[in-house]
């Protein structure tokens, strides 16, 4: 992920490489939990449901 | 695992530009049939583009085809359910974005648990977003936008690509942070929402840079800021919303790769990280 060409290609796509510690099973799991905690209150406060 | 996955991802992404990854014979008996990479959204959309970026070098590295399967519907939850119930044999891999997290709040009844029913492989690509307005909208920067919204909030419309779409989530976070409820207009997908922004029928839209950077560069929309905490290489002159005063405002469309719960770790490793030196980036 640190290869300059990879970084450049992603930059052209306006995308980013995730931090190295997130390109791991535990990194994904931790981020998923954090995102559930971040968005849950925002969505519930708006009172929207998709089902 | 960690090192091998990174190595595979490096090689995979490099394969995009270099198309040089050599084929490697499968180790042992796995994979003995094609691997299905499940994508929860339609072909041609942003998530599908990311998936197909990954599928080609992944298949090349494995010496087996990787079939992208678009299992569409219910904001990605149909695909998540399909993967949660798939045989945990390593032949089913899943890529999903932040919708994996937001489904737990958006749906009262989910037939799967994002925190219990999957094996986690890793995050792959982050796509930031941009806050846009129609070209002739009066406000020229974020401060003017906030002042305009304060004075005209009943008149300002905010588009999104549908309930639970990332544009909807970005808009929700924006409204939460500025403590204003705007007139939200849902569309069926990013395409129609962007079309109406370009046509001037709707005022504001927050959408992924993969969709918006060309419009910004061509001057077809106004841009107030990016939703990352750092400026983007592709848009060096566009400030972040955070640096303009919306402290901590950050929305990244992050993508994760998963497999059904119970998929043996060595199989996960083989299915995603078999890349040995021949397919590392040539120097």
Contacts between the chains, C-beta under 8 A, distances in Angstrom:
chain1	res1	chain2	res2	distance
A	1	B	6	5.9
A	1	B	9	6.1
A	1	B	10	5.3
A	1	B	13	7.5
A	2	B	10	7.6
A	3	B	10	5.8
A	3	B	13	8.0
A	3	B	14	5.8
A	3	B	281	4.9
A	5	B	14	6.1
A	5	B	17	5.7
A	5	B	18	7.2
A	5	B	281	6.9
A	6	B	10	6.2
A	6	B	13	4.6
A	6	B	14	5.2
A	6	B	17	7.7
A	6	B	281	7.2
A	8	B	17	8.0
A	9	B	13	6.6
A	9	B	14	7.9
A	9	B	16	5.7
A	9	B	17	4.8
A	10	B	13	6.9
A	10	B	125	7.0
A	11	B	232	7.7
A	11	B	233	4.0
A	11	B	234	6.1
A	12	B	234	6.9
A	13	B	127	8.0
A	13	B	210	6.3
A	14	B	127	7.1
A	14	B	128	7.1
A	14	B	209	3.6
A	14	B	210	6.1
A	14	B	213	4.8
A	14	B	232	5.9
A	14	B	233	7.9
A	14	B	234	4.2
A	14	B	235	7.3
A	15	B	125	5.1
A	15	B	126	6.3
A	15	B	127	4.9
A	15	B	128	7.8
A	15	B	209	7.3
A	15	B	210	6.9
A	16	B	125	7.3
A	16	B	126	4.2
A	16	B	127	7.6
A	16	B	128	7.0
A	16	B	228	7.4
A	16	B	252	7.6
A	17	B	125	7.5
A	17	B	126	7.5
A	18	B	123	4.2
A	18	B	124	7.0
A	18	B	125	7.3
A	18	B	126	5.4
A	18	B	254	6.7
A	20	B	6	7.1
A	22	B	122	7.2
A	22	B	123	4.3
A	23	B	2	7.8
A	23	B	5	6.4
A	23	B	6	5.5
A	23	B	9	6.2
A	23	B	122	4.6
A	23	B	123	5.8
A	23	B	124	7.4
A	24	B	1	7.5
A	24	B	2	4.8
A	24	B	5	6.9
A	24	B	122	5.3
A	25	B	1	6.8
A	25	B	119	7.3
A	25	B	120	4.1
A	25	B	121	6.1
A	25	B	122	6.2
A	26	B	120	7.4
A	27	B	122	6.4
A	27	B	123	6.1
A	28	B	120	4.4
A	28	B	121	6.8
A	28	B	122	5.3
A	28	B	123	5.1
A	28	B	256	4.6
A	28	B	257	7.5
A	28	B	258	7.9
A	29	B	115	7.8
A	29	B	120	4.6
A	31	B	123	6.3
A	31	B	254	6.7
A	31	B	256	7.5
A	32	B	100	6.3
A	32	B	101	5.6
A	32	B	114	6.2
A	32	B	115	7.0
A	32	B	120	7.5
A	32	B	256	6.6
A	33	B	115	6.8
A	35	B	98	5.9
A	35	B	101	3.6
A	35	B	102	7.5
A	35	B	254	7.5
A	36	B	101	4.6
A	36	B	102	8.0
A	36	B	104	5.4
A	36	B	105	7.7
A	36	B	114	7.3
A	36	B	115	7.6
A	38	B	101	7.8
A	39	B	98	7.6
A	39	B	101	5.9
A	39	B	102	4.7
A	39	B	105	6.0
A	39	B	169	6.6
A	40	B	104	6.7
A	40	B	105	4.4
A	42	B	169	7.6
A	42	B	172	5.4
A	42	B	173	5.7
A	42	B	176	5.4
A	43	B	102	6.3
A	43	B	105	3.9
A	43	B	106	5.9
A	43	B	169	7.7
A	43	B	172	6.8
A	44	B	105	5.7
A	45	B	176	6.8
A	46	B	172	5.4
A	46	B	175	8.0
A	46	B	176	7.8
A	48	B	106	7.0
A	48	B	163	6.6
A	48	B	164	7.9
A	48	B	172	8.0
A	49	B	106	6.4
A	49	B	107	6.9
A	49	B	108	5.7
A	50	B	74	7.1
A	50	B	75	5.5
A	50	B	106	4.4
A	50	B	107	5.5
A	50	B	163	5.3
A	50	B	164	5.1
A	51	B	74	7.6
A	51	B	106	7.9
A	51	B	107	5.0
A	51	B	108	5.7
A	51	B	109	6.2
